């Protein structure tokens, strides 16, 4: 294919960057950005055997203006069984108007589109206002401890001030342009250990079954309405993702039961309020327990402003689609960037095949996505009104 964005996308797909391995994606992108005046800084974090590559690249403009950041991740999830793919997952393959390969939708299409959009924008507006920047990591699909969050810590310590950020997550549902994420729910997880007394199943009076003890509390936790949500967020949800107990023998009452649980919470709840309500329910049911909490991220919301207006207009001009602002779905690295950037939104291709066998993207959507990013840059950083 002769399209510049597709050609770069093919190069990125061919790099098997299974998290946290960047596999040279950021070096390729940095080379392209340096050629158009970006100053690139590589920020590796983490242990040598699991190093996370991060890239912070900035192109200063010729006059004052906002800092617009394009953010994303070069790592992808594992492929699953190769034999179930109709083509090799790291060999970009075209079939029936689609480009197949791991990372096509999540999120190498967005990265390729952002880079080529920046190249075209700089060529047309070399003396643009403000700053254009890239923030890339190879740790979004993994633990997310040595990636964007560490870069944000570094930038915050330097006193960097960011104004707008587009995270290239795949956000669209049915067609390119139908959805922008302008916020995300928070994620709070817990490993709950219910303490019992091990014994023989024939002598239950000499034991205390932690599964039986926990069952009424679990039922109440599952039935609880944690909040009603608000105009921007759906109600907070509670889910148990795993339960483990027992020795493997059928005649032994387990001494402990382990339960993994998760809240996806709105701004109507806080980690503290959720923890307190869980403790109250467990206490009321007499559940002896230990619990280890992990806050994956707090909710963030970007109310409609200059960034979302520019992006909505760019989508309308390129696709004739009216984008919906939404906060549904999982977490993203936007939760970290929002600490130092007042306007953070996410926008990328259709997300129907992310993390799936035969992940793909529509070929005709790729150059249009590039054009949307470019139009947005023009509205925020160029004095001229884009044509």
C-alpha positions in Angstrom: 0.0 0.0 0.0 1.3 3.5 -0.9 -0.3 5.5 1.9 2.3 6.9 4.3 0.3 6.0 7.4 -0.3 2.4 6.3 3.4 2.0 5.5 4.4 3.1 9.0 1.7 1.0 10.5 3.0 -2.1 8.7 6.5 -1.4 10.2 5.1 -1.1 13.7 2.9 -4.3 13.4 6.0 -6.2 12.2 7.7 -5.5 15.5 6.6 -8.1 18.1 6.3 -5.6 21.0 4.6 -7.9 23.5 4.5 -6.0 26.8 6.8 -4.7 28.1 9.1 -5.2 25.1 9.0 -2.2 22.8 10.9 -4.1 20.1 12.2 -1.0 18.5 8.9 0.8 17.9 9.9 3.9 19.8 13.3 4.1 18.2 11.6 4.1 14.8 9.1 6.8 15.9 11.8 8.9 17.5 13.8 8.8 14.2 10.8 10.1 12.3 10.1 12.8 14.9 13.7 14.0 15.2 13.8 14.5 11.4 11.0 17.2 11.8 12.5 19.1 14.7 11.4 17.1 17.8 13.8 16.8 20.7 13.5 13.2 21.8 14.2 11.9 25.3 14.3 8.2 26.1 13.2 7.4 29.7 13.7 3.7 30.5 12.4 2.6 33.9 12.3 -0.7 35.8 14.6 -3.7 36.3 16.9 -4.7 33.5 15.1 -8.0 32.9 11.8 -6.1 32.5 12.8 -2.7 31.3 10.1 -0.4 30.2 10.9 2.0 27.3 9.3 5.4 27.4 9.6 8.3 25.0 9.1 12.0 25.6 9.4 14.1 22.5 8.8 17.8 22.1 8.8 20.2 19.2 8.7 23.9 20.3 6.7 26.3 18.3 7.7 29.8 17.0 5.3 31.7 19.2 3.3 31.2 22.5 0.5 28.7 22.6 -0.7 25.6 24.3 1.2 22.3 24.7 -0.6 19.6 22.8 0.5 16.0 23.7 -0.2 12.9 21.7 0.1 9.9 24.0 0.0 6.2 23.6 1.6 2.8 24.0 3.8 0.7 21.7 3.3 -2.6 23.7 0.6 -5.1 22.8 -1.0 -8.0 24.6 0.2 -11.6 23.8 -1.2 -13.1 20.6 -2.8 -16.2 22.0 -2.5 -19.4 19.9 -0.9 -18.6 16.6 -2.7 -21.4 14.9 -6.0 -19.8 15.6 -5.0 -16.7 13.6 -5.8 -16.7 9.9 -2.5 -14.9 9.2 0.7 -14.6 11.3 -0.1 -12.0 14.1 3.1 -10.0 13.5 3.0 -10.1 9.7 0.8 -7.2 8.5 -1.8 -8.8 6.2 -4.5 -7.3 4.0 -7.8 -9.1 3.4 -11.1 -7.7 2.2 -10.4 -4.1 3.1 -8.9 -4.8 6.5 -5.4 -4.9 7.8 -4.7 -7.7 10.3 -2.1 -8.0 13.0 -1.7 -7.8 16.7 -1.8 -4.2 17.7 -3.6 -2.9 14.7 -6.5 -1.5 16.7 -4.8 -1.3 20.1 -3.0 0.9 19.3 -0.5 1.0 16.5 -2.9 2.5 14.0 -3.3 5.5 16.3 0.5 5.8 16.7 1.2 5.7 13.0 -1.6 8.2 12.3 -0.3 10.6 15.0 3.3 10.5 13.6 2.3 11.1 10.0 -0.2 13.7 11.1 2.6 15.5 12.9 4.9 15.2 9.9 2.3 16.8 7.6 1.3 19.4 10.1 4.9 20.5 10.7 5.5 20.6 6.9 2.5 22.9 6.5 3.1 25.0 9.7 6.8 25.0 10.6 6.3 28.1 12.7 3.3 26.8 14.6 2.3 28.1 18.0 2.8 26.4 21.3 4.4 23.0 21.6 3.6 19.6 20.0 4.7 16.6 22.1 4.6 12.8 22.2 4.4 10.7 25.3 4.8 7.0 24.6 5.3 3.9 26.8 5.7 0.1 26.5 4.0 -0.6 29.8 0.3 0.1 29.2 -0.8 -3.5 28.7 1.3 -4.7 31.6 1.5 -3.6 35.3 1.6 0.1 34.3 4.1 0.9 37.1 7.2 1.9 35.1 5.5 3.6 32.1 3.4 6.7 31.7 3.0 7.1 35.5 6.8 7.4 35.8 7.1 9.8 32.9 4.4 12.0 34.5 6.3 11.9 37.8 9.4 13.1 35.9 7.6 15.9 34.1 5.8 17.0 37.2 9.1 17.2 39.1 10.4 19.4 36.3 7.4 21.7 36.5 6.2 20.8 33.0 2.9 22.3 32.2 0.7 20.5 29.7 -2.5 21.9 28.3 -4.2 19.3 26.1 -3.6 15.6 25.5 -5.1 13.1 23.1 -4.5 9.4 24.1 -4.8 7.2 21.0 -6.8 4.4 22.6 -9.4 2.7 20.3 -12.6 4.4 21.4 -15.0 4.1 18.5 -17.9 1.6 18.6 -19.4 1.1 15.2 -17.6 3.6 12.9 -14.6 5.9 13.0 -15.6 9.1 14.8 -18.6 7.9 16.8 -17.1 8.1 20.3 -14.5 10.2 22.2 -13.7 9.3 25.8 -13.5 12.4 27.9 -13.0 10.6 31.2 -12.7 7.2 32.8 -14.0 5.5 35.9 -11.5 4.7 38.7 -10.4 1.2 39.4 -10.0 -0.2 43.0 -9.1 -3.9 43.5 -8.7 -6.0 46.6 -7.4 -9.4 47.5 -9.7 -10.5 50.3 -8.6 -13.5 52.5 -11.5 -15.0 54.6 -10.1 -16.8 57.6 -11.7 -20.0 58.8 -10.6 -23.2 60.6 -9.5 -26.2 58.6 -11.0 -29.5 59.4 -12.7 -32.7 58.3 -15.9 -32.4 56.3 -17.5 -35.1 58.6 -16.8 -33.0 61.7 -17.9 -29.4 60.7 -18.5 -28.5 64.4 -14.7 -28.7 64.8 -14.0 -26.4 61.9 -15.1 -23.1 60.4 -15.7 -23.1 56.7 -14.6 -19.7 55.3 -16.7 -20.1 52.2 -19.9 -20.6 54.2 -18.9 -17.7 56.5 -18.3 -15.4 53.5 -21.3 -16.3 51.4 -23.9 -14.0 53.0 -21.5 -11.1 52.9 -20.7 -11.8 49.3 -24.3 -11.9 48.4 -24.8 -8.5 50.0 -21.7 -7.0 48.4 -23.0 -8.2 45.0 -26.5 -6.7 45.6 -25.3 -3.4 47.0 -25.9 -0.2 45.1 -22.7 1.8 45.7 -23.8 5.0 44.1 -26.2 6.2 41.4 -23.5 7.7 39.1 -24.1 11.1 37.6 -24.4 13.0 34.4 -20.9 11.9 33.3 -20.4 8.5 34.9 -22.5 5.3 35.2 -23.1 3.9 38.7 -20.1 2.3 40.4 -19.9 -1.4 39.7 -18.6 -4.3 41.9 -17.4 -7.6 40.5 -15.7 -10.7 41.9 -13.1 -12.0 39.4 -11.8 -15.0 41.2 -12.4 -17.3 44.3 -9.9 -19.9 45.6 -10.1 -22.3 48.5 -9.4 -25.8 49.6 -6.5 -28.3 49.5 -7.7 -30.2 46.5 -9.1 -33.0 48.6 -12.9 -33.4 48.8 -12.9 -34.3 52.5 -11.2 -31.2 53.9 -12.9 -28.0 55.0 -10.5 -25.2 53.9 -8.8 -23.0 56.4 -8.9 -19.9 54.2 -10.6 -18.6 51.1 -9.2 -16.0 48.7 -11.4 -13.6 46.8 -10.3 -11.1 44.2 -12.7 -8.2 43.7 -12.8 -5.0 41.8 -14.7 -1.7 41.8 -15.0 0.5 38.7 -16.1 3.7 40.5 -17.5 7.0 39.5 -16.7 10.4 41.0 -19.7 9.8 43.4 -17.6 7.4 45.4 -14.0 7.5 46.7 -11.6 4.7 47.5 -12.0 5.5 51.2 -15.8 5.3 51.0 -15.8 2.0 49.2 -13.3 0.4 51.6 -15.3 1.6 54.6 -18.5 0.1 53.2 -16.8 -3.2 52.4 -15.4 -3.3 56.0 -18.8 -2.6 57.5 -20.5 -5.3 55.5 -17.9 -7.9 56.4 -17.9 -6.9 60.0 -21.7 -7.1 60.2 -21.6 -10.6 58.9 -18.8 -11.7 61.3 -16.3 -12.4 58.6 -12.8 -12.6 60.0 -10.5 -11.5 57.2 -7.4 -9.8 55.8 -7.6 -7.5 52.9 -5.0 -5.9 50.6 -6.2 -3.0 48.5 -4.8 -1.7 45.2 -5.9 1.6 43.6 -5.4 1.2 39.9 -6.4 4.7 39.1 -8.8 7.5 40.2 -11.6 8.7 37.9 -10.9 11.7 35.8 -13.2 13.9 33.7 -12.5 16.5 31.1 -15.5 18.7 30.7 -16.1 20.0 27.1 -13.6 22.7 26.3 -11.1 23.7 23.6 -9.6 20.2 23.0 -12.9 18.3 22.7 -14.4 21.1 20.6 -11.4 20.9 18.2 -11.5 17.1 18.0 -15.3 17.0 17.5 -15.1 19.5 14.7 -12.2 17.6 13.1 -14.2 14.4 13.2 -17.2 16.1 11.7 -15.2 17.6 8.8 -13.4 14.3 8.0 -16.2 11.8 8.5 -19.5 13.7 8.7 -20.0 11.8 12.1 -21.1 13.6 15.3 -18.9 12.2 18.0 -20.4 11.3 21.4 -18.5 12.1 24.6 -18.4 9.1 26.9 -16.7 7.8 30.0 -17.5 4.1 29.6 -15.0 1.3 29.4 -11.9 0.4 31.3 -9.0 2.4 32.5 -6.2 4.0 30.4 -3.0 6.0 30.9 -5.2 9.1 30.7 -5.7 8.6 34.5 -2.0 9.4 35.0 -1.7 12.2 32.5 -4.7 14.0 33.9 -2.6 14.8 37.0 -0.6 17.4 35.1 -2.9 18.1 32.2 -6.4 19.7 32.5 -7.7 18.5 29.2 -7.3 14.8 28.4 -9.4 12.9 25.9 -9.0 9.6 24.1 -9.7 8.9 20.5 -8.8 6.2 18.1 -10.2 3.5 15.8 -13.0 1.0 16.3 -12.4 -1.2 19.3 -14.4 -4.3 18.3 -11.4 -6.6 17.8 -8.9 -5.3 20.4 -7.1 -8.2 22.3 -8.8 -10.7 20.1 -7.6 -13.3 17.6 -7.4 -11.8 14.1 -7.3 -8.2 15.5 -7.7 -5.8 12.6 -8.6 -2.3 11.4 -10.4 -1.0 8.4 -7.9 0.1 5.8 -9.9 3.2 4.8 -10.1 4.4 8.4 -6.3 4.7 8.7 -5.7 7.8 6.6 -9.0 9.4 7.9 -7.8 9.0 11.5 -4.5 10.7 10.5 -6.5 13.5 9.0 -8.5 13.9 12.1 -5.4 14.2 14.3 -3.9 16.7 11.8 -7.1 18.8 11.7 -7.1 18.9 15.5 -3.4 20.1 15.6 -4.3 22.8 13.1 -7.2 24.1 15.2 -5.1 24.2 18.4 -1.6 25.2 17.2 -2.0 26.9 13.8 -3.1 30.5 13.3 -4.8 29.7 10.0 -8.2 28.1 9.8 -7.7 24.6 8.3 -9.1 24.1 4.8 
